[in-house]
Amino acid sequence: MATVSGLYTTVKNTSGAEATFGFLGARGKRLANNETYTVPGDLVASLGKGGRGGQRQFKALERALSDGNLVIVNSPAVYITDTDDGSIDQVTVTADVVDTTTPTGWDS
């Protein structure tokens, strides 16, 4: 079974209270304090494209992050092609050291 957790963005409400984040989900998402929410794909890139809601949605995300009301717990993995053998590798960072690994369960 392929590992698919690297395909999602998870955010956490760190505002200290229940809050609604209008840029999450189709019509916004209300999160309890410390509640997490997961969306498919890269939330930052998706909102940065200026799609649904335009730059207003991206600016709201930026404000929530800079004000400390929301944190990104994890974001999609970065995949690259190994030029030696053409396999797909996943970029990893452990103790500030950048490396690559073969994604678990993936055919390369």
Secondary structure, 3 states (H helix, E strand, C coil): CCCCHHHEEEEEECCCCCEEECCCCCCCEEECCCCEEEEECCHHHHHHCCCCCHHHHHHHHHHHHHCCCEEEEECCCCEEECCCCCCEEEEEEECCEEEEECCCCCCC
